[in-house]
Amino acid sequence: MEDSQIPKRIFWWTLFVLFWIVSTTIIGYAFGYRFSFKRGVFIYGGSISMKTTPLDSDIYINNVLYSSKKLNRINNSYHIDGITPGDYLLEVRSLGYATWSKKVSVHSGISTEFWNVVLTKNEYKKTSYDTKGAQRFFVSPRKNLTAVAQQNGNDFAVNIVSAQDNTVTNIFSSNEYVFTDNAKENIEWTPQAHRIIIPVIKNDTQKENYLIADVPADKFLNLQELAHTDDLSHVRWDPKTKNALFYMSGGNLYRIDLDSPTEIRQVAQNIASYELASSGLYYFQLPEGLVYKTNTDGTDNPTQITSSAPSHMSDPNYQIIVYDKDRMVFLNPSHDLYVYNQGEDNDYFQELSSNALGSQFSDDGKKLLYWNEHEVSVYFARKWDVQPMRAENEILPITRYSDVISNVQWSRDYEHVIFSTGKLVKFIETDQRDHRNLMDLFKLNSDNRQITNNNSDGLIYFTDTNADGATTLNTIEFPEKTTLLQGFFPGTTKTPPSANPQ
């Protein structure tokens, strides 16, 4: 009788052991553990988190497609967990787009993050506007309007383009002027987008002047006549007072209110340049090369910001670009570029480049993009705590070309850079892990065209020649817009596993 119970006991104990093994394995897998046959033990897995544009993308790990059900509807991101620690090929694919790829290392208990994965389309739909003879343009801070300077024969005109409804409206025409040939000058809108400053050269005198035109067209004013001088430069709108502007004359800075044009106030003397920021007006005073700050109406006593000047003062005509009183850059015509940074860890005043052509702060002031004819770099004014992490005062080379680079600027996420070389407009990420994904946005018909990425309306504006050889203003939409509903109802692009990574 007892012998007949032994097989039953073995059977039930076997079931118990199997149940314990299976349930433990299921629970372990649920908590991110994976069994390593190579080591013969359970290993706590890692994960990959990423946010992609377009949102409707396919994620491949070692050529295996992961379901779009991994999409988190709350923040429109993908989270793939339970990955055995090791090295993998991670790819993001979407039909009609270039493929993004990186070799990534997954570590136990750590999420490897990619929050700014952007794919570029293989082809973008281009919208052209009736702006024959377009030379330069400036996008309005509001209303999706763009002012375009056009020259056709002896006729100079400024037209306002509405990208929203594809209309072109003339606000100024003349055969007495041409647009300025100064590359540092451009049309400038008021913050309210109701007036523009037009830098011009008068044909008969070859003197620089500035015309102020109403939008929509009503009247225009001649700044030489209002200021009673033909020595004018660096004309900018007051960001806080409607219809007030600043200009330089004889090395001095003046402010004029167009509603009371007879009242002209001298704000500062003997300066090389000035900058208007949200916190006030800053100017670079000579001969010491120190920066001072005052309020925008020029009534406060100036406050000294810097205590020393750039070491290269043989060419003291420095332009200053100010984010706030703690972060600013200095660039002179000899291409010496300095950064002044009162950081969180230390204070820095150093030369970044001796051949720089320009610089641009990110919207949060944590990063500074700067470039010369062949190289693009990023300086970190503050710590960057998102993967890949970067240290304060770190310099990160982004790309280098033997051909001339131009039109360098931040993209909307400030983790990518747009630039052009020859006829190609390119898009490169700042993430240096494994390699930087470099993609072509579109190709121009001719070289050396103006390109502006406008974050407010999600369009890239650019001039280019059309089939008739005329230069016009054009736009493409980039990057594509992601809606909230798209996050709740994602599709799947079902790109083939055999697709080759870029």
C-alpha positions as CSV (number, residue, x, y, z in Angstrom):
1,M,0.0,0.0,0.0
2,E,2.8,2.3,0.9
3,D,4.7,1.4,-2.3
4,S,1.7,2.6,-4.4
5,Q,1.8,6.0,-2.7
6,I,5.4,6.7,-3.8
7,P,4.7,7.5,-7.5
8,K,1.9,9.8,-6.4
9,R,4.2,11.7,-4.0
10,I,6.8,12.0,-6.8
11,F,4.2,13.2,-9.2
12,W,2.9,15.8,-6.8
13,W,6.3,16.9,-5.7
14,T,7.3,17.2,-9.3
15,L,4.3,19.4,-10.0
16,F,5.1,21.5,-6.9
17,V,8.7,22.0,-8.0
18,L,7.6,22.9,-11.6
19,F,5.0,25.3,-10.2
20,W,7.6,26.9,-8.0
21,I,10.1,27.2,-10.9
22,V,7.6,28.5,-13.4
23,S,5.9,31.0,-11.0
24,T,9.3,32.2,-9.8
25,T,10.4,32.7,-13.4
26,I,7.2,34.5,-14.3
27,I,7.5,36.8,-11.3
28,G,11.2,37.3,-12.0
29,Y,10.5,38.2,-15.6
30,A,7.7,40.6,-14.5
31,F,10.3,42.4,-12.3
32,G,12.9,42.6,-15.0
33,Y,15.0,39.5,-14.4
34,R,16.2,37.3,-17.2
35,F,17.9,33.9,-17.1
36,S,21.4,33.9,-18.6
37,F,22.2,30.5,-20.1
38,K,25.8,31.5,-20.5
39,R,26.1,32.2,-16.8
40,G,23.4,29.8,-15.5
41,V,21.9,32.5,-13.3
42,F,19.1,35.1,-13.3
43,I,20.3,38.6,-14.2
44,Y,18.4,41.8,-13.5
45,G,17.7,43.3,-16.9
46,G,18.0,46.8,-18.2
47,S,15.7,48.9,-20.4
48,I,15.6,51.4,-23.2
49,S,13.4,54.5,-23.2
50,M,13.1,56.7,-26.2
51,K,10.9,59.4,-27.8
52,T,10.8,59.6,-31.5
53,T,9.7,61.9,-34.3
54,P,7.7,60.8,-36.1
55,L,5.8,59.2,-33.2
56,D,4.6,56.3,-35.4
57,S,7.9,54.6,-35.7
58,D,9.2,51.0,-35.4
59,I,11.8,50.1,-32.8
60,Y,14.3,47.3,-33.7
61,I,16.8,45.8,-31.3
62,N,19.3,43.5,-33.1
63,N,16.9,43.5,-36.1
64,V,13.9,42.3,-34.0
65,L,10.8,44.5,-34.1
66,Y,9.3,45.6,-30.8
67,S,5.5,46.2,-30.8
68,S,4.1,49.7,-30.8
69,K,2.1,48.6,-27.7
70,K,5.3,49.6,-25.8
71,L,4.2,53.2,-26.5
72,N,3.5,55.2,-23.3
73,R,0.4,57.3,-23.9
74,I,1.2,59.7,-21.2
75,N,4.4,61.2,-22.6
76,N,4.4,59.6,-26.1
77,S,7.6,57.6,-25.4
78,Y,8.6,54.0,-25.9
79,H,9.9,52.0,-22.9
80,I,11.3,48.5,-23.5
81,D,12.3,46.7,-20.3
82,G,13.7,43.3,-19.3
83,I,16.6,43.5,-21.8
84,T,19.5,41.3,-20.9
85,P,22.6,43.5,-20.2
86,G,24.9,43.7,-23.2
87,D,25.6,45.5,-26.4
88,Y,22.8,45.9,-29.1
89,L,22.1,47.6,-32.4
90,L,19.2,49.9,-31.8
91,E,17.3,51.2,-34.8
92,V,14.3,53.4,-35.4
93,R,12.6,53.0,-38.8
94,S,9.6,54.6,-40.4
95,L,8.4,54.3,-44.0
96,G,9.5,57.3,-46.1
97,Y,12.1,58.3,-43.5
98,A,15.9,57.9,-43.1
99,T,16.7,55.2,-40.5
100,W,18.2,56.2,-37.1
101,S,20.7,53.7,-35.5
102,K,23.2,53.4,-32.7
103,K,25.1,50.7,-31.0
104,V,24.0,50.9,-27.4
105,S,25.1,49.3,-24.1
106,V,22.3,48.1,-21.8
107,H,23.2,47.8,-18.1
108,S,21.5,45.9,-15.2
109,G,18.9,48.0,-13.5
110,I,19.5,51.1,-15.7
111,S,17.4,52.6,-18.4
112,T,19.4,53.8,-21.5
113,E,17.5,56.9,-22.7
114,F,17.1,58.6,-26.0
115,W,14.6,61.4,-25.7
116,N,15.3,63.3,-29.0
117,V,15.3,60.8,-31.8
118,V,14.3,62.6,-35.0
119,L,14.0,61.0,-38.4
120,T,14.1,63.1,-41.6
121,K,11.8,62.4,-44.5
122,N,13.3,61.1,-47.8
123,E,11.4,64.0,-49.5
124,Y,9.7,67.1,-48.2
125,K,6.9,69.0,-49.8
126,K,8.1,72.5,-50.6
127,T,5.9,75.5,-50.6
128,S,7.0,78.4,-52.8
129,Y,5.8,82.0,-52.5
130,D,5.5,84.7,-55.2
131,T,8.6,86.6,-54.2
132,K,10.7,86.9,-57.3
133,G,14.1,88.5,-56.7
134,A,14.1,87.6,-52.9
135,Q,17.4,88.6,-51.3
136,R,17.0,88.4,-47.5
137,F,14.1,87.7,-45.2
138,F,13.2,88.0,-41.5
139,V,10.5,85.9,-39.8
140,S,8.1,87.8,-37.5
141,P,8.0,86.8,-33.8
142,R,4.2,86.6,-34.2
143,K,1.4,85.9,-36.8
144,N,3.5,83.6,-39.1
145,L,4.5,86.6,-41.2
146,T,7.8,87.0,-43.0
147,A,9.3,90.3,-44.4
148,V,11.1,89.7,-47.7
149,A,13.5,92.1,-49.4
150,Q,13.3,91.8,-53.2
151,Q,15.3,93.4,-56.0
152,N,14.2,93.2,-59.6
153,G,16.3,95.4,-61.9
154,N,16.2,98.9,-60.4
155,D,13.1,98.2,-58.3
156,F,13.5,97.4,-54.7
157,A,10.5,96.2,-52.6
158,V,9.7,94.7,-49.3
159,N,6.8,92.3,-49.2
160,I,5.1,90.5,-46.3
161,V,4.5,86.8,-46.8
162,S,1.9,84.9,-44.8
163,A,2.8,81.3,-44.6
164,Q,-0.6,80.5,-43.1
165,D,-2.7,81.5,-46.1
166,N,0.1,81.9,-48.8
167,T,-0.5,85.5,-49.5
168,V,2.1,88.2,-50.5
169,T,1.4,91.9,-49.6
170,N,3.6,94.8,-50.6
171,I,4.4,97.4,-48.0
172,F,7.3,99.3,-49.6
173,S,8.6,99.9,-53.1
174,S,11.2,102.3,-54.4
175,N,13.9,102.7,-57.1
176,E,15.9,105.1,-54.9
177,Y,17.2,102.4,-52.5
178,V,18.7,99.0,-52.5
179,F,18.9,96.5,-49.6
180,T,22.0,96.7,-47.4
181,D,25.0,94.6,-48.4
182,N,26.0,94.3,-44.7
183,A,25.7,90.6,-43.8
184,K,25.2,91.6,-40.1
185,E,22.1,93.6,-40.9
186,N,18.6,92.4,-41.7
187,I,15.0,93.5,-41.5
188,E,13.8,93.5,-37.9
189,W,10.2,93.3,-36.6
190,T,8.8,94.9,-33.6
191,P,7.8,92.5,-30.8
192,Q,4.2,93.3,-31.7
193,A,4.8,92.6,-35.4
194,H,3.2,95.9,-36.5
195,R,6.3,97.6,-37.9
196,I,9.6,96.7,-39.4
197,I,13.1,98.3,-39.7
198,I,14.5,98.1,-43.3
199,P,18.3,98.7,-43.6
200,V,18.9,100.2,-47.0
201,I,21.6,102.1,-49.1
202,K,20.6,105.2,-51.0
203,N,21.6,104.9,-54.6
204,D,22.8,108.5,-55.2
205,T,24.8,108.9,-51.9
206,Q,25.7,105.3,-51.1
207,K,24.9,106.1,-47.4
208,E,23.3,103.6,-45.1
209,N,19.9,104.4,-43.8
210,Y,17.0,102.8,-42.0
211,L,13.4,103.0,-43.1
212,I,10.5,102.2,-40.7
213,A,7.5,100.8,-42.4
214,D,4.0,100.0,-41.0
215,V,2.5,96.5,-41.3
216,P,0.1,96.5,-43.0
217,A,1.3,99.3,-45.3
218,D,0.3,102.8,-44.1
219,K,3.3,105.0,-44.0
220,F,7.1,104.8,-43.6
221,L,9.6,106.9,-41.7
222,N,13.1,107.9,-42.5
223,L,15.4,107.4,-39.5
224,Q,18.1,109.8,-40.8
225,E,15.6,112.6,-40.8
226,L,14.3,111.7,-37.4
227,A,17.8,111.4,-35.8
228,H,19.2,114.4,-37.8
229,T,22.3,112.4,-38.8
230,D,23.4,110.1,-41.6
231,D,25.8,108.2,-39.3
232,L,23.5,105.4,-38.2
233,S,24.1,101.7,-37.3
234,H,22.9,98.9,-35.1
235,V,19.2,99.9,-35.1
236,R,17.0,97.7,-32.9
237,W,13.5,97.8,-31.4
238,D,13.0,98.3,-27.7
239,P,11.5,95.0,-26.6
240,K,9.4,96.6,-23.8
241,T,8.1,99.9,-25.2
242,K,6.1,99.9,-28.3
243,N,7.4,102.2,-31.1
244,A,10.7,102.9,-29.4
245,L,14.0,102.0,-30.9
246,F,17.8,102.2,-30.3
247,Y,20.6,103.2,-32.7
248,M,24.3,103.9,-32.6
249,S,25.9,107.1,-34.0
250,G,29.5,108.2,-33.5
251,G,30.2,105.4,-31.1
252,N,27.3,106.4,-28.8
253,L,24.0,104.7,-28.1
254,Y,20.7,106.6,-28.5
255,R,17.1,105.8,-27.9
256,I,14.2,107.4,-29.7
257,D,10.4,107.1,-29.2
258,L,8.6,107.3,-32.6
259,D,5.5,108.6,-30.8
260,S,7.6,111.5,-29.5
261,P,10.4,111.7,-32.1
262,T,11.8,115.0,-30.9
263,E,12.9,113.4,-27.6
264,I,16.1,111.6,-28.2
265,R,18.0,110.2,-25.2
266,Q,21.7,109.3,-25.2
267,V,22.0,106.0,-23.3
268,A,25.7,105.3,-23.4
269,Q,28.9,106.8,-24.8
270,N,31.9,105.3,-26.5
271,I,30.6,101.7,-27.0
272,A,31.4,99.0,-29.5
273,S,28.0,97.2,-29.4
274,Y,24.9,96.6,-27.3
275,E,22.4,93.8,-26.7
276,L,18.8,93.8,-25.6
277,A,17.8,90.9,-23.3
278,S,14.7,90.2,-21.2
279,S,16.6,91.5,-18.1
280,G,17.7,94.8,-19.6
281,L,20.1,96.6,-22.0
282,Y,23.8,95.6,-22.0
283,Y,26.6,97.4,-23.8
284,F,30.3,96.8,-24.4
285,Q,32.1,100.0,-23.4
286,L,35.5,101.2,-24.7
287,P,38.4,101.4,-24.2
288,E,38.3,99.1,-21.1
289,G,36.2,96.5,-22.9
290,L,33.8,96.1,-19.9
291,V,30.1,95.2,-20.1
292,Y,27.5,97.4,-18.3
293,K,23.8,96.9,-17.8
294,T,20.9,99.4,-17.6
295,N,17.2,99.3,-18.1
296,T,15.8,99.6,-21.6
297,D,14.7,103.2,-21.3
298,G,18.2,104.2,-20.2
299,T,17.1,106.0,-17.0
300,D,18.9,103.7,-14.5
301,N,22.5,104.2,-13.4
302,P,24.5,101.5,-15.3
303,T,25.7,98.5,-13.4
304,Q,29.1,97.0,-14.2
305,I,28.7,93.3,-15.1
306,T,32.2,92.1,-16.1
307,S,35.5,93.0,-14.3
308,S,37.9,92.2,-17.1
309,A,37.9,92.3,-20.9
310,P,38.8,89.7,-23.6
311,S,42.5,89.3,-23.7
312,H,42.6,90.1,-27.5
313,M,41.7,93.7,-27.5
314,S,43.8,94.6,-30.6
315,D,40.4,94.5,-32.4
316,P,38.1,95.9,-29.7
317,N,34.9,96.1,-31.8
318,Y,33.3,93.2,-30.1
319,Q,29.7,92.3,-30.6
320,I,28.1,90.9,-27.5
321,I,25.3,88.3,-27.4
322,V,23.6,88.1,-24.0
323,Y,21.4,85.4,-22.5
324,D,21.4,87.0,-19.1
325,K,23.9,88.8,-16.8
326,D,25.6,85.5,-16.1
327,R,26.0,84.2,-19.6
328,M,27.2,86.1,-22.7
329,V,29.6,85.8,-25.6
330,F,31.9,88.3,-27.3
331,L,32.8,88.1,-31.1
332,N,34.9,90.7,-33.0
333,P,35.5,91.2,-36.7
334,S,38.8,89.2,-36.3
335,H,36.6,86.2,-35.3
336,D,37.8,86.0,-31.7
337,L,35.0,84.4,-29.7
338,Y,34.9,84.5,-25.9
339,V,32.4,83.2,-23.4
340,Y,31.6,84.8,-20.1
341,N,29.9,82.3,-17.8
342,Q,29.1,82.7,-14.1
343,G,28.4,79.0,-13.7
344,E,26.9,77.0,-10.9
345,D,30.3,75.4,-10.1
346,N,32.7,78.1,-11.1
347,D,33.3,81.3,-13.1
348,Y,34.6,81.2,-16.6
349,F,35.9,83.8,-19.0
350,Q,37.7,82.1,-21.8
351,E,38.4,82.1,-25.5
352,L,36.4,79.5,-27.4
353,S,37.6,80.1,-30.9
354,S,40.0,82.4,-32.9
355,N,38.1,81.9,-36.2
356,A,34.5,81.9,-35.2
357,L,31.7,83.2,-37.5
358,G,28.8,83.1,-35.1
359,S,27.1,81.7,-32.0
360,Q,23.6,81.0,-30.6
361,F,22.4,80.2,-27.1
362,S,19.8,77.5,-26.6
363,D,16.4,78.6,-25.4
364,D,17.2,77.6,-21.8
365,G,20.7,79.1,-21.9
366,K,22.4,75.9,-20.9
367,K,24.1,75.4,-24.3
368,L,25.9,77.6,-26.7
369,L,26.3,76.7,-30.4
370,Y,29.2,78.2,-32.2
371,W,30.9,77.6,-35.5
372,N,33.5,78.6,-38.1
373,E,33.7,77.9,-41.8
374,H,34.5,74.2,-41.3
375,E,33.5,73.2,-37.8
376,V,30.5,73.2,-35.5
377,S,30.8,72.9,-31.7
378,V,28.7,73.2,-28.5
379,Y,29.7,74.7,-25.2
380,F,27.8,73.8,-22.1
381,A,27.2,76.7,-19.8
382,R,25.3,74.5,-17.3
383,K,25.3,70.8,-16.4
384,W,23.2,68.6,-18.6
385,D,21.6,65.9,-16.5
386,V,19.7,64.1,-19.3
387,Q,21.5,61.2,-21.0
388,P,24.0,61.7,-22.4
389,M,25.1,63.8,-19.5
390,R,27.5,66.7,-19.9
391,A,29.5,68.8,-17.5
392,E,29.5,72.6,-17.0
393,N,32.2,74.3,-19.2
394,E,32.4,71.2,-21.4
395,I,33.1,71.7,-25.1
396,L,31.7,69.2,-27.6
397,P,32.8,69.1,-31.2
398,I,29.8,68.3,-33.4
399,T,30.9,68.0,-37.0
400,R,33.7,69.0,-39.3
401,Y,33.8,69.5,-43.1
402,S,36.4,70.4,-45.7
403,D,33.7,72.3,-47.6
404,V,32.4,75.6,-46.2
405,I,29.6,75.3,-43.6
406,S,26.9,78.0,-43.4
407,N,23.4,78.7,-42.0
408,V,24.3,77.0,-38.7
409,Q,21.5,77.1,-36.1
410,W,19.7,75.1,-33.4
411,S,16.7,72.9,-34.2
412,R,13.6,73.1,-32.1
413,D,14.7,70.6,-29.4
414,Y,18.2,72.2,-29.1
415,E,19.7,68.7,-29.3
416,H,20.1,68.8,-33.1
417,V,21.8,71.3,-35.4
418,I,20.7,72.4,-38.9
419,F,23.4,73.6,-41.3
420,S,24.2,73.7,-45.0
421,T,27.2,72.8,-47.0
422,G,27.1,73.4,-50.7
423,K,23.6,72.7,-51.9
424,L,22.8,70.3,-49.1
425,V,20.9,71.2,-46.0
426,K,21.8,68.8,-43.2
427,F,20.6,67.8,-39.8
428,I,22.9,66.3,-37.1
429,E,22.3,65.3,-33.5
430,T,24.5,66.4,-30.6
431,D,24.3,62.9,-29.0
432,Q,27.9,61.6,-29.3
433,R,27.2,58.0,-28.1
434,D,28.5,55.5,-30.7
435,H,28.2,58.0,-33.6
436,R,26.1,61.0,-34.5
437,N,23.3,60.4,-36.9
438,L,23.7,62.8,-39.8
439,M,20.8,63.2,-42.2
440,D,20.1,65.2,-45.3
441,L,17.0,67.4,-45.0
442,F,16.7,68.7,-48.6
443,K,18.8,69.9,-51.5
444,L,18.9,73.4,-52.9
445,N,19.2,74.4,-56.5
446,S,22.0,76.9,-55.8
447,D,24.6,77.6,-53.2
448,N,24.8,80.2,-50.4
449,R,21.1,80.7,-49.7
450,Q,19.6,82.0,-46.5
451,I,18.0,79.3,-44.3
452,T,16.0,80.0,-41.1
453,N,14.5,77.4,-38.8
454,N,11.4,79.0,-37.2
455,N,10.4,77.1,-34.0
456,S,7.1,79.0,-33.5
457,D,5.4,77.7,-36.6
458,G,7.5,74.5,-37.3
459,L,8.7,75.7,-40.7
460,I,12.1,76.0,-42.3
461,Y,12.2,79.1,-44.5
462,F,14.8,79.4,-47.2
463,T,15.6,81.2,-50.5
464,D,16.3,79.3,-53.6
465,T,16.2,79.5,-57.4
466,N,13.2,78.1,-59.2
467,A,12.9,76.5,-62.6
468,D,13.0,80.0,-64.2
469,G,16.2,80.9,-62.4
470,A,14.4,83.5,-60.1
471,T,15.2,83.5,-56.4
472,T,12.1,83.1,-54.2
473,L,11.2,82.3,-50.6
474,N,10.2,78.7,-49.8
475,T,9.2,76.7,-46.8
476,I,9.1,73.1,-45.7
477,E,7.4,71.7,-42.5
478,F,10.0,70.2,-40.1
479,P,9.8,68.3,-37.9
480,E,6.4,66.8,-38.5
481,K,3.8,67.8,-35.9
482,T,2.8,65.1,-33.3
483,T,-0.7,65.4,-32.0
484,L,-2.1,64.2,-28.6
485,L,-4.6,62.0,-30.4
486,Q,-1.8,60.4,-32.3
487,G,-0.2,59.3,-29.0
488,F,-3.4,57.6,-28.0
489,F,-4.0,55.9,-31.4
490,P,-0.6,55.0,-32.7
491,G,-0.3,53.1,-35.9
492,T,2.5,50.8,-37.0
493,T,4.8,51.5,-39.9
494,K,5.7,47.8,-40.2
495,T,9.1,48.4,-41.8
496,P,10.7,45.2,-43.0
497,P,13.3,43.6,-40.7
498,S,15.7,43.4,-43.7
499,A,15.8,47.3,-44.0
500,N,19.3,48.5,-44.0
501,P,20.3,51.1,-41.3
502,Q,21.6,54.4,-42.5
